[in-house]
Amino acid sequence: MYQELFSPGLSVDLPSLNLEVVLHYLQQWNLEAEQMQKGRFSATISSVHTPRIQLNDTIYSHGFMTRGEFPGNSIMIGYVKTNAKVVFQNRVLEINELVISTKGDEVDYISSAENEVFTITVEKKLFMQAFLDYFGEPFEIHQDKRRFFIKPHRLQFFLESINSWMTFLKANHHLLLSENKYDMAESEILRDIFSCLLIDQVLKERSGFKAEEARDLLHANVHERFDSVTLAKELGISQRQLQRVFKETYGISPKRYLLNLRINAVRKELLMADPRTATISSIALKYDFFDLNHFSKIYKTLFNELPSKTLHK
């Protein structure tokens, strides 16, 4: 008898979610998020559960950033389908790269445009045993020094397999009520995934200035008078080097990144504020926005609505 990680048979189909609802669901996993691309944001979430596996398919209409703690006692397999640049844990994902995160890893994901994220969250003991059975060696010898990829000729099968399993599980929960039947389904799901896996590229260490140092400083100074000049001085590098490395890594300038952080922070405060007593100007000032007209314009450009509408939601 094993301990269930998820509620078997539970399925979720949530189309056309706005930003606030998406943030609510992410908070259930102790995750925070910011919209990183202008326009009216929406997302579609679809997921299904066996006792020890969650299959999830989420489509984001715009660039999005998610950060937070990784849930314990599980391993998350992630693949992003997009034409945009994707950064995970401060490194740019390569074509067909698959991310496998374990306990202690931080969820730290940025996409610069529309993207579809497939995740398979697996109870740790099940994943480790299934990996050992399939590959004949423990997962631990790979996780620190290797990157994981989907074999190019197996990509279509990988995506179709996830969708097929989600459809099957949603329709046939009544046929899988016994532990043995769910156990067989879980084994087949992991076998399909492992059959697509390529583990032969060594992760290379970078030297010199690292863009995550600049990113951490921007997050730490979201409330302060801070700009690219100050940031470059703090890091002891030139502005030109800062701009080049940061944009190469994240696909966005440090200035724009900080601006997005601050606008998202204002939005979160507006949503929590009492419209009878709070003022937009006082909240905006906390994040270094002194020109209210200019702030309202860039706010509307990013979220497709004025701050006053957000405040009165």
Disulfide bonds with the S-S distance in Angstrom:
none
